Amino acid sequence: MGINANDLSDNTGKVHIITAADFDVRPIATQVAEANYVKFTLTLQQKKQENAFNYIKYQAVDDIKEYLYNVQMDLENVEKTATVEDGNTIAYTFIVPRENVIALDENTPATSNYMKLPISFDVYTGSDASVDESGNPKDSFESRGLLYANYKVVISAEMLIRTTTNGTTSDNVVGKNATSELIYTNAKLLGDYIK
């Protein structure tokens, strides 16, 4: 997926991305049969350049909020939390009742073993005025010294058995952690010069 800041017609310095994560636990259906929640964790990595010709592996960005905002899981009754370290947001976690996922198999959502969870977010880009996650103006992607590069949105998923006893909620992870990713290129290209 590519983003060309020069193609933005509204000069907002942002691009809206709508995607979805498919989570398939059919191979471990028996193990997760009692799971009543699904937990998704979203992180962001940037492909770093070592020198003019070589790139090193993707590395976590310091603060997701510098690159993405309005990160949402578009389902009902979603618990969204941010993991913050030293003032920087390093991950977003979404916990969704299993009954609210979109079933991709023959089961009802509450018993689905192959499910879809829609995710959307806005990507900062360009040199025009951008906005923060509350919609307020802030410095642009370029003026903040952020780099045009390849970015990887990494989503990990787990099935949970959530119980509440005496007002205390506890989550027991069942099954294995599954990871998926979406890579987008944030660039600024002059298309007239590319043939």
Secondary structure, 3 states (H helix, E strand, C coil): CEEEHHHCCCCCCEEEEEEEEEEECHHHCCCCCCCCEEEEEEEEEEEEECCCCCEEEEEECCCHHHCEEEEEECCCCCEEEEEEECCEEEEEEEEEEHHHCEECCCCCHHHCCEEEEEEEEEEECCCCCEECCCCCEECCCCCCCCCCEEEEEEEEEEEEEEEEECCEEEEEEEEEEEEEEEEEEEECCCHHHCC
